[in-house]
Amino acid sequence: MKWDDLSDDWCPVARTLGVIGDRWTILIVRDCVLGISRFEGFQKSLGITRHVLADRLKRLVDADVLTKQPYQTGPVRYDYLLTDRGKDLSDVLSALRDWGREHVPLRRPCATATDHELACRTETEKVVIRTAQDQD
């Protein structure tokens, strides 16, 4: 079965995985929840290649999980913000975080202060989620 074929599957879990089921996509959503909204920020946080990041952001915008709003002209650059649909994924991220804490404990210290800060923020803080409506 091809990845795109999941959109018509009878199972809602399979359909959801068709939208957010690869590791880069769910990590981009996580970074949005943590307050990252710009292409360069995602790339720095994730170490993802530019073409893969551009593809995943486009898919998330097309799926109405993110919306993009220009923050600069010449060249145009965008903030990627969670929509209400994207915001609804926060419980999924919390469940994944809790499962990871329980079943996949961290076996080494975080590599950098930034990694440690993000790990600690997801472990200890209630994160405020920014949506497109918050920007109006």
C-alpha positions as MATLAB code, in Angstrom:
seq = 'MKWDDLSDDWCPVARTLGVIGDRWTILIVRDCVLGISRFEGFQKSLGITRHVLADRLKRLVDADVLTKQPYQTGPVRYDYLLTDRGKDLSDVLSALRDWGREHVPLRRPCATATDHELACRTETEKVVIRTAQDQD';
ca = [
       0.000    0.000    0.000;
       1.291    3.445   -0.919;
       1.419    6.235    1.659;
      -1.172    8.345   -0.174;
      -3.596    5.403   -0.275;
      -4.206    5.783    3.468;
      -6.450    8.825    2.941;
      -9.310    6.530    1.868;
      -8.726    3.791    4.436;
     -11.674    2.822    6.660;
      -9.499    3.143    9.789;
      -9.153    6.639   11.288;
      -5.704    5.768   12.666;
      -4.524    4.885    9.156;
      -6.036    8.089    7.727;
      -4.312   10.130   10.450;
      -0.995    8.448    9.690;
      -1.511    9.468    6.072;
      -1.278   13.088    7.279;
       1.239   13.005   10.166;
       2.709    9.518   10.067;
       6.325   10.104    9.145;
       8.887   11.215   11.696;
       9.654   14.592   10.121;
       6.027   15.644    9.960;
       5.195   14.929   13.583;
       8.458   16.591   14.686;
       7.567   19.717   12.692;
       4.195   19.790   14.480;
       6.026   19.341   17.802;
       8.300   22.271   16.984;
       5.265   24.416   16.119;
       3.771   23.589   19.512;
       7.093   24.630   21.088;
       6.910   27.991   19.302;
       9.100   27.487   16.239;
       7.394   28.910   13.173;
      10.037   29.690   10.561;
      11.734   27.504    7.967;
      15.216   28.207    9.332;
      14.064   27.396   12.860;
      12.695   24.017   11.818;
      15.842   23.242    9.883;
      18.085   24.154   12.807;
      15.992   22.216   15.323;
      15.580   19.076   13.242;
      18.662   18.935   11.011;
      16.335   18.141    8.114;
      17.318   18.844    4.497;
      15.717   21.876    2.855;
      13.849   19.912    0.191;
      12.369   17.422    2.680;
      11.363   20.257    5.031;
       9.734   22.216    2.193;
       7.812   19.103    1.150;
       6.573   18.351    4.680;
       5.547   21.968    5.302;
       3.602   21.983    2.032;
       1.840   18.751    2.995;
       0.925   20.150    6.420;
      -0.430   23.356    4.855;
      -2.382   21.330    2.254;
      -3.831   19.175    5.058;
      -4.880   22.330    6.979;
      -2.663   21.401    9.923;
      -0.560   24.544    9.389;
      -1.200   27.844    7.723;
       1.483   30.099    6.367;
       1.543   33.846    6.877;
       4.130   36.130    5.303;
       6.448   37.917    7.692;
       8.792   39.369    5.049;
       8.587   40.503    1.431;
      11.404   40.473   -1.110;
      11.899   37.534   -0.871;
       8.627   36.441    0.670;
       9.163   34.332    3.793;
       6.529   32.731    5.965;
       5.652   31.855    9.507;
       4.033   28.417    9.714;
       1.350   28.430   12.384;
      -0.939   25.739   13.724;
      -4.533   25.836   12.587;
      -7.295   24.555   14.845;
      -6.773   21.121   13.256;
      -3.075   21.349   14.076;
      -3.777   22.510   17.600;
      -5.937   19.409   18.086;
      -2.781   17.311   17.672;
      -1.385   18.574   20.990;
      -3.017   15.676   22.854;
      -1.412   13.247   20.402;
       1.994   14.820   21.071;
       1.398   14.632   24.819;
       0.510   10.950   24.525;
       3.647   10.272   22.463;
       5.765   12.191   24.990;
       4.285   10.250   27.911;
       4.714    6.922   26.130;
       8.323    7.817   25.298;
       9.083    8.755   28.898;
       7.726    5.437   30.101;
       8.986    3.057   27.414;
      11.944    4.744   25.689;
      13.906    6.535   28.411;
      16.691    8.925   27.470;
      19.906    6.922   27.563;
      22.319    9.831   27.203;
      22.441   13.528   28.031;
      21.139   15.895   25.370;
      23.759   16.841   22.793;
      23.433   20.635   23.023;
      21.923   23.263   25.255;
      19.232   23.835   22.622;
      18.381   20.130   22.536;
      18.309   20.059   26.318;
      16.096   23.148   26.454;
      13.591   21.629   24.012;
      13.631   18.294   25.827;
      13.131   20.001   29.163;
      10.386   22.239   27.805;
       8.459   19.234   26.533;
       9.080   17.358   29.778;
       8.195   20.013   32.323;
       6.309   22.963   30.846;
       2.785   23.352   29.672;
       3.334   24.708   26.188;
       1.197   27.541   24.850;
       0.074   26.689   21.345;
       0.002   29.500   18.773;
      -2.637   29.251   16.075;
      -3.292   31.297   12.987;
      -6.192   33.010   14.769;
      -3.817   34.195   17.511;
      -1.930   36.258   14.923;
      -4.947   38.358   13.869;
];
